Amino acid sequence: MLVLLLYASVLRPGGGTDRADTSGVAAERWLVASREAFDAARYEDALQPTIELTRAFPNQQVYAEWLASIYQHLSRPADEAAAWERVVAISPTPVDACPALPDAYVRAAGHSDKSLAAFERCSAFEPNNTDMLFYLGRARERAGRTDLAEAAYRQAIGIDRNHNDSRLGLARLDLRAGRVEEAGHSAAAVLELYPNHTDALLVAGISAQRLGRLDDARRHLERAVGLAERDVDIHIALGILDFSEAHVADARRHFERAVQLEPARRAEVAVWLERTRSGR
């Protein structure tokens, strides 16, 4: 999270600002209003003074980032993405907007194409950044472009052979291809080193379920959701597991939570929501 106290140096005369015809007094007033409202979780009240700051200081990255964070708290992902696009435009290191920019597009309904393109851009900003390669692989995976996803994961592992997120990306691709045991082995190897790795727990849980080891599946997935309650994929996996064991009400609760967390994925969950209504 940004530290608003850093803004003070931006506002001081002679601090290299790009202020337009705006007095330091007005800017200080907007700064204080934004900071106090944000600290009190009054994000609507923080919005307008922060917008004023971005208008008065259009080339100050810190204000654009702060505006993006406010939009995130207000659950306005399209506006959040626009703020991050501003960061990309003005920052000497545009990778600063990543992965927040494409993640905002993921949450903005109707912007899945922009999300994938943004992940491509983020990876291009730092071609040898293994985390950016992983995010790109995951975006390609979600878009169904599994061959390109595999290429990104393997490129990251080529840079860092112990890049566990990318190793688990390949494990998910194994799951898609029906190589369930291989996926489970990959997840188990990561969990030996990092027992709280939520992606590894997710892959281990799905693998165990598909192999008929339902107790193991529930153990992994319930541990995962306890560690990362806002992870949509974990809720979907738990919903499917609950439905398979005729826990229809619990299944529906997980699917509804998934949609609440990420409305853009409603279509993906719709068939399961319908099945929980019909019971079939």
C-alpha positions in Angstrom: 0.0 0.0 0.0 1.3 3.4 -0.8 2.4 5.7 2.0 0.5 9.0 1.7 3.1 10.8 3.8 5.4 10.5 0.8 3.1 12.9 -1.0 4.4 15.8 1.1 7.6 15.9 -0.8 5.7 16.1 -4.0 3.8 19.2 -2.9 6.7 21.2 -1.5 7.8 24.2 -3.6 11.0 23.4 -5.5 10.3 19.6 -5.3 10.2 19.1 -9.0 6.4 19.1 -9.3 4.4 19.5 -12.4 1.7 21.5 -10.7 -0.5 23.4 -13.1 -2.1 26.7 -11.9 -2.9 25.1 -8.5 -1.7 26.5 -5.2 0.1 24.4 -2.8 -2.6 25.3 -0.2 -5.3 23.7 -2.4 -3.2 20.7 -3.1 -2.4 20.2 0.6 -6.1 20.4 1.4 -6.9 17.7 -1.2 -4.1 15.6 0.2 -5.3 15.8 3.8 -8.9 15.1 2.8 -7.9 12.1 0.7 -5.7 10.7 3.4 -8.1 11.2 6.3 -11.0 9.7 4.3 -9.0 6.7 3.2 -7.7 6.0 6.7 -11.3 6.0 7.9 -12.3 3.6 5.1 -14.5 6.4 3.6 -13.4 5.6 0.1 -16.2 7.6 -1.6 -15.1 10.7 0.3 -11.4 10.0 -0.6 -12.2 9.8 -4.3 -12.8 13.4 -5.4 -9.9 15.0 -3.7 -7.6 12.3 -5.1 -9.0 13.0 -8.6 -8.3 16.7 -8.1 -4.7 15.8 -7.2 -4.3 13.7 -10.4 -5.7 16.6 -12.4 -3.4 19.1 -10.8 -0.3 16.9 -11.0 -1.0 14.7 -14.1 2.6 13.3 -14.2 2.9 12.3 -10.6 2.8 8.5 -10.5 2.1 8.3 -6.8 -1.3 10.1 -7.2 -2.3 7.8 -10.1 -1.5 4.8 -8.0 -3.4 6.1 -5.1 -6.4 6.7 -7.3 -6.2 3.2 -8.5 -6.2 1.8 -5.0 -9.3 3.9 -4.1 -11.1 2.5 -7.1 -10.1 -1.0 -6.1 -11.7 -0.5 -2.7 -14.8 0.9 -4.3 -15.0 -2.2 -6.6 -14.8 -0.1 -9.7 -12.4 -2.2 -11.7 -12.8 -0.5 -15.1 -11.9 2.9 -13.5 -9.1 1.2 -11.6 -7.7 -0.2 -14.8 -7.8 3.3 -16.3 -5.8 4.7 -13.4 -3.2 1.9 -13.8 -3.0 2.7 -17.5 -2.1 6.2 -16.5 0.7 4.8 -14.4 2.0 2.9 -17.4 1.9 6.1 -19.5 3.8 8.3 -17.1 6.1 5.9 -15.1 9.8 5.4 -16.1 9.2 1.8 -14.9 5.8 0.9 -16.2 6.1 -2.6 -14.7 5.1 -0.8 -11.5 1.5 -1.2 -12.7 1.8 -5.0 -12.9 0.1 -7.3 -12.2 -2.5 -4.8 -10.8 -3.5 -3.5 -14.3 -4.4 -6.8 -15.9 -5.9 -8.0 -12.6 -8.3 -5.0 -12.7 -9.3 -6.0 -16.3 -10.0 -9.5 -15.1 -12.5 -8.1 -12.5 -14.1 -5.8 -15.0 -16.9 -7.5 -16.9 -16.4 -7.6 -20.6 -12.7 -6.8 -20.5 -11.1 -10.3 -20.6 -9.5 -9.5 -24.0 -7.8 -6.4 -22.5 -6.7 -8.5 -19.5 -4.7 -10.9 -21.6 -3.3 -8.1 -23.7 -2.2 -6.3 -20.5 -0.5 -9.4 -19.2 1.4 -9.6 -22.5 2.4 -6.0 -22.1 3.5 -6.5 -18.5 5.7 -9.4 -19.5 7.3 -7.3 -22.3 8.2 -4.6 -19.8 10.6 -7.1 -18.1 11.1 -10.1 -20.3 13.2 -12.0 -17.7 10.8 -11.4 -14.8 9.7 -14.8 -13.8 6.7 -13.6 -11.9 5.5 -11.6 -15.0 6.0 -14.8 -17.1 3.9 -16.7 -14.6 1.1 -14.2 -14.7 1.2 -14.3 -18.5 1.0 -18.1 -18.5 -1.9 -18.1 -16.1 -3.8 -15.5 -18.2 -3.2 -17.6 -21.3 -4.3 -20.7 -19.4 -7.6 -19.0 -18.4 -8.1 -18.0 -22.0 -7.7 -21.6 -23.1 -4.4 -21.0 -24.9 -2.7 -23.9 -23.2 0.2 -24.2 -25.6 1.2 -20.6 -25.1 0.6 -20.9 -21.4 3.0 -23.9 -21.3 5.6 -21.8 -23.2 5.4 -19.0 -20.6 5.6 -21.4 -17.7 8.6 -23.2 -19.2 10.3 -19.9 -20.0 10.0 -18.9 -16.3 11.4 -22.3 -15.2 14.2 -21.9 -17.6 15.2 -18.7 -15.8 14.6 -20.1 -12.3 14.2 -23.9 -12.1 12.6 -23.6 -8.7 9.9 -21.2 -9.7 7.1 -23.0 -7.9 4.2 -21.0 -9.3 5.2 -21.9 -12.8 5.8 -25.5 -11.9 2.2 -25.6 -10.6 1.1 -23.9 -13.8 2.4 -26.9 -15.7 0.7 -29.2 -13.1 -2.6 -27.5 -13.9 -2.0 -28.1 -17.6 -1.4 -31.8 -16.7 -4.8 -31.8 -15.0 -6.4 -30.4 -18.1 -4.7 -33.1 -20.2 -5.8 -35.9 -17.9 -2.4 -36.5 -16.4 -3.8 -36.4 -12.9 -1.1 -38.4 -11.1 1.6 -36.3 -12.6 -0.2 -33.1 -11.4 -0.6 -34.6 -7.9 3.1 -35.4 -7.7 4.1 -31.9 -8.8 1.8 -30.4 -6.1 3.1 -32.8 -3.4 6.7 -31.8 -4.2 5.9 -28.1 -3.7 3.9 -28.8 -0.5 6.9 -30.7 1.0 8.8 -27.4 1.0 5.9 -25.0 1.4 3.0 -26.7 3.2 0.9 -23.5 3.0 1.3 -22.9 -0.7 -2.4 -22.3 -1.7 -1.9 -23.1 -5.4 -0.2 -26.3 -4.5 -3.0 -27.2 -2.1 -5.6 -26.4 -4.9 -3.9 -28.7 -7.4 -3.4 -31.4 -4.8 -7.1 -31.2 -3.8 -8.4 -31.4 -7.4 -6.0 -34.2 -8.2 -7.1 -36.2 -5.1 -10.7 -35.7 -6.0 -10.3 -36.9 -9.5 -8.4 -39.9 -8.2 -11.3 -40.7 -5.8 -9.5 -39.8 -2.7 -12.2 -37.5 -1.4 -11.0 -37.2 2.2 -7.6 -36.0 1.0 -9.2 -33.6 -1.5 -11.3 -32.0 1.3 -8.3 -31.7 3.6 -6.3 -29.9 1.0 -9.0 -27.6 -0.2 -10.3 -26.7 3.2 -6.8 -25.8 4.2 -6.4 -23.8 1.1 -9.6 -21.8 1.6 -8.6 -21.1 5.2 -5.4 -19.5 3.9 -6.9 -17.7 0.9 -10.6 -17.2 1.4 -10.8 -14.7 -1.5 -9.4 -17.2 -4.0 -12.1 -17.9 -6.6 -10.6 -21.1 -7.9 -10.6 -22.6 -4.5 -14.2 -21.8 -3.9 -15.1 -23.4 -7.3 -13.1 -26.5 -6.5 -14.8 -26.8 -3.0 -18.2 -26.2 -4.6 -17.6 -29.1 -7.1 -16.4 -31.4 -4.3 -19.4 -30.5 -2.1 -21.8 -31.1 -5.0 -20.2 -34.5 -5.7 -20.9 -35.5 -2.1 -24.5 -34.2 -2.2 -23.7 -31.2 0.0 -25.8 -29.0 -2.3 -26.3 -26.0 0.1 -22.6 -25.8 0.8 -21.8 -26.2 -2.9 -24.1 -23.3 -3.8 -22.5 -21.1 -1.1 -19.1 -21.6 -2.6 -20.3 -20.9 -6.1 -22.1 -17.8 -5.0 -19.0 -16.6 -3.2 -16.9 -17.1 -6.3 -19.3 -14.9 -8.3 -19.3 -12.3 -5.5 -15.5 -12.2 -5.5 -15.1 -12.1 -9.3 -18.4 -11.2 -11.2 -16.6 -11.5 -14.6 -16.4 -15.2 -14.1 -20.2 -15.7 -13.6 -20.6 -17.5 -16.9 -18.0 -20.0 -15.8 -19.9 -20.8 -12.6 -23.4 -20.5 -14.1 -23.8 -24.2 -14.9 -22.9 -25.2 -11.4 -25.3 -22.6 -9.9 -28.0 -24.1 -12.0 -27.1 -27.6 -10.9 -27.4 -26.6 -7.3 -30.9 -25.3 -8.0 -32.0 -28.4 -9.7 -30.0 -30.8 -7.5 -28.7 -32.7 -10.6 
